[in-house]
Amino acid sequence: MLHASLPTRRFFALEKFTPEQVRKDESRIWKTTRIFYGGQRRKVRYKELGDVYWQRGAAKRPLRLFVLALLPTGRERVEGCIIAIRLTC
């Protein structure tokens, strides 16, 4: 995933990143919301990144990237989820 480059003929930036890098990036703050999951309402932490372009996924359509924090469950931990949502005009 990557951001669009500066105004040139190149659309995609040379520097790419992964959702895992966004999850570990301490300069981006975690946001919190409540969702219904596993039969009850739970607090979920997430990071949101807008205007993302996925070269092999959505091509030149802008996406919004959501990275969810790890969720503790009974005996094991559910790995973080990555959700990309297409932005519509």
C-alpha positions as semicolon CSV with decimal commas, in nm:
position;residue;x (nm);y (nm);z (nm)
1;M;0,000;0,000;0,000
2;L;0,119;0,349;-0,066
3;H;0,026;0,712;-0,098
4;A;0,006;0,890;-0,432
5;S;0,332;1,051;-0,538
6;L;0,397;1,419;-0,596
7;P;0,263;1,570;-0,920
8;T;0,466;1,390;-1,187
9;R;0,390;1,126;-1,447
10;R;0,432;0,861;-1,177
11;F;0,104;0,789;-0,995
12;F;0,224;0,552;-0,724
13;A;0,495;0,661;-0,482
14;L;0,820;0,465;-0,476
15;E;0,805;0,427;-0,097
16;K;0,559;0,154;-0,002
17;F;0,437;0,045;0,341
18;T;0,252;-0,246;0,493
19;P;-0,044;-0,242;0,733
20;E;0,189;-0,406;0,987
21;Q;0,416;-0,100;0,967
22;V;0,114;0,126;1,029
23;R;0,020;-0,089;1,331
24;K;0,370;-0,055;1,480
25;D;0,408;0,316;1,391
26;E;0,404;0,502;1,723
27;S;0,358;0,841;1,555
28;R;0,002;0,740;1,462
29;I;-0,232;0,736;1,759
30;W;-0,480;0,459;1,835
31;K;-0,847;0,560;1,819
32;T;-1,116;0,380;2,018
33;T;-1,473;0,284;1,937
34;R;-1,729;0,032;2,058
35;I;-1,850;-0,248;1,831
36;F;-2,073;-0,553;1,870
37;Y;-1,842;-0,856;1,857
38;G;-1,863;-1,203;2,011
39;G;-2,211;-1,153;2,150
40;Q;-2,148;-0,825;2,331
41;R;-2,035;-0,466;2,284
42;R;-1,658;-0,430;2,312
43;K;-1,405;-0,152;2,297
44;V;-1,181;-0,177;1,989
45;R;-0,864;0,020;1,918
46;Y;-0,782;0,105;1,557
47;K;-0,564;0,323;1,338
48;E;-0,708;0,489;1,029
49;L;-0,517;0,608;0,725
50;G;-0,692;0,783;0,435
51;D;-0,608;0,836;0,069
52;V;-0,422;0,508;0,034
53;Y;-0,370;0,349;-0,307
54;W;-0,322;-0,026;-0,338
55;Q;-0,137;-0,089;-0,662
56;R;-0,249;-0,449;-0,709
57;G;-0,582;-0,420;-0,527
58;A;-0,782;-0,110;-0,613
59;A;-0,538;0,049;-0,862
60;K;-0,606;0,424;-0,881
61;R;-0,914;0,430;-0,656
62;P;-0,851;0,586;-0,314
63;L;-0,899;0,364;-0,009
64;R;-0,920;0,419;0,363
65;L;-0,710;0,173;0,565
66;F;-0,821;0,055;0,909
67;V;-0,580;-0,148;1,121
68;L;-0,738;-0,306;1,428
69;A;-0,540;-0,372;1,746
70;L;-0,504;-0,725;1,878
71;L;-0,816;-0,844;2,057
72;P;-0,780;-1,062;2,367
73;T;-1,022;-1,356;2,376
74;G;-1,059;-1,634;2,632
75;R;-0,744;-1,842;2,584
76;E;-0,583;-1,701;2,273
77;R;-0,533;-1,364;2,106
78;V;-0,695;-1,282;1,775
79;E;-0,442;-1,133;1,536
80;G;-0,497;-0,776;1,418
81;C;-0,724;-0,728;1,121
82;I;-0,669;-0,508;0,821
83;I;-0,965;-0,353;0,644
84;A;-0,949;-0,141;0,329
85;I;-1,262;0,052;0,234
86;R;-1,312;0,218;-0,103
87;L;-1,382;0,590;-0,081
88;T;-1,670;0,703;-0,299
89;C;-1,741;1,056;-0,416
